[in-house]
Amino acid sequence: MSRPRGWSNWSGSVRCEPNWCSEPVTLEEIQSEVLRAAEEGERLRVIGGGASFAPLCWTDDNHMSLRRFTGIEAADVQRNRVWVRAGTRLGRLYEMLAERDLALENGPSIDWPTIGGAIATAAHGSGMACGNLSSFVTGLRLVLADGSVRVCSREREPALFDAARVSLGALGVVTHVELQCVDHYRLRMSSRRASFGETVTRLTELRRDHRNLELHWFPYANIVRQRFGDETREFPDRPLGRQALRGLFYDQVVMRSMRTLARRSPQAAEYAGKLLAARIPAENIVLGAEHAYRLPRRTRVQQLEYAIPIEHAGETLRQLERVVRALDFRVHVPVEIRFVRRDDAWLSPQYERDSVCITLPAYRDRPHSDYYAAATELFDRVDGRPHWASAHDKTVVELRTLYPRFDDFCRLRAELDPRGLFLNPHLARLFGASLR
């Protein structure tokens, strides 16, 4: 089955017109489509929810959507593990797990990416006790360029497993993901406003005292929204209760108003940002794990994110604050600051180091290249690793110095896909490969 030509990611920053988009419903159909593209000398990229800000899925050849290849295929109740089809959206996955009295240990603030796309780029939530989504993976099934199916885990083909957990879709089509779950839980989600200086000074304490910690910093207002998540046995509130609706109103009306002001007058937008930061609605609500992490994201922006070693968190944020003020960047969208535990996936930005992830959103139609360039220079000084789905400028030369197992990944990729069936120009640049 083919969908009409023309595709763009969520933010609208990447657009392409593939010749063909298949929507397989069985593993055999996935294999057949891979073999067809390979035999015709074309290329194939799998698309998920379109959450990436980088051109990971750009192609003028073939797209494959797994939106019809979804659901939990098997569950191991003794070990709290489930096998999930890769096209399953995170929000739906959370609901299906809750029906089985299970949950993921943590989750990102957007729930519409697919589980296949989320692990391919090491999507993450926030909380020093938790890793990214890829760290919850205990097994993978993928279709390689020759149409064969490989299953890997820590015990079975461990090198492929360590590479494929964060692969950018460059090793093959991940069709199934086995996830380590935990018993279902509830979180009390609360928030408070604090100054930037107080927040940075207390970073270590805040990380230690709360299971989940996420920060939203309004640079010109000198205000940070501190958002906490702590486990509780209290009964949950309604997800669409009064507080949730207030938050939805804030996102839809307030943030969109800021975008309109930013287009018309940077000074007016700055004033509005200060006013709105001071009026951020407080949060104090108990939610089940399937609802706790989601934050509405309806304002479409571009994003740059870097993961830096946790020991450099405070000083890097202070330097970023000084740069924003000194160069008078008009930062109209709050900077997001999250914390992620180390892991051992070869291409994970958190590979072998606890990290603070600093995300710089910006309106695509407002100048932001100088802002991103200055921030990138700061992050580079402390060996920052860009989020694979963000709008970074790194190439194979820099990536080789940032990831100890980068060359191992490139060798394995070339072995599994020597013709580059699963590549596009962006991935070829990242991995130093040629498009034959």
RARA-V282839 format. One line per field, one symbol per residue. psi: psi as a letter, one per 20 degrees, with the letter a starting at -180 (. if undefined). burial: I if it has 9 or more other C-alpha atoms within 8 Angstrom, else O. A space follows every 50 residues. Layout:
psi: ???
burial: ???
//
This chain:
psi: qqrqqoqqrgijipqrnqhpoqmqirhhhggghghggghjkaqpppqcik ipiqlhjpqjepqppkijnrrphqpnhhjlqqppqijpqgghggghghhj krrqhrqripjiqqhghghhjlqrbppiiqarhhiipiqqpqprhjiqpp pqahhomhghghhihnijjihaoohqppporrqqrqpoprqqqrqggggh hjgggghhipgppppopnghikqpoopqppqqjqqqrphkaghhhghggg gggghhhhgghhhhohghhgghggghhijppqpnqpqqhiihhpppniop rqqppqpqphijgghghghhghggghjlpnoipqppprppqrakpgjpij okpqqpoopnqqphjqpjghghgggggghhhklqpqphjrmrjqahghhh hhohjghgghggghghmhikhjrrhghhhgjkqqo.
burial: OOOOIOOIIIIOIIIIIIOIIIIIIOOOIIIIIIIOIIOOOIIIIIIIII IIIIOIIIIOIIIIIIIIIIIIOOIOOOOIIIIIIIIIIIIOIIIIIIOO OIIIOIIIIIIOIIIIIIIIIIIIIIIIOIIIIIIIIIIIIIIIIOIOOO IIIIOOIIOIIIIIIIIIIIIIIIIIIIIIIIOIIIIIIIIIIIIIOOII OOIOOIIOOIIIIIIIIIIIIIIIIIIIIIIIOOOIOOOOOOIIIIIIII IIOIIIOIIOIIIOOIOIIIOIIIIIIIOIOOIIIIIIIIOIIIOOOOOI IIIIIIIIIIOIIIOIIIIIIOIIOOOOOOIIIIIIIIIIIIIIIIIIII IOIIIIIIIIIIIIOOOIOOIIOIIOOIIIOIIIIIIIIIIIOIIIOOII OIIOOIOOIIOIIIOIIOOIIIIIOIIIIIIOOOIO
//
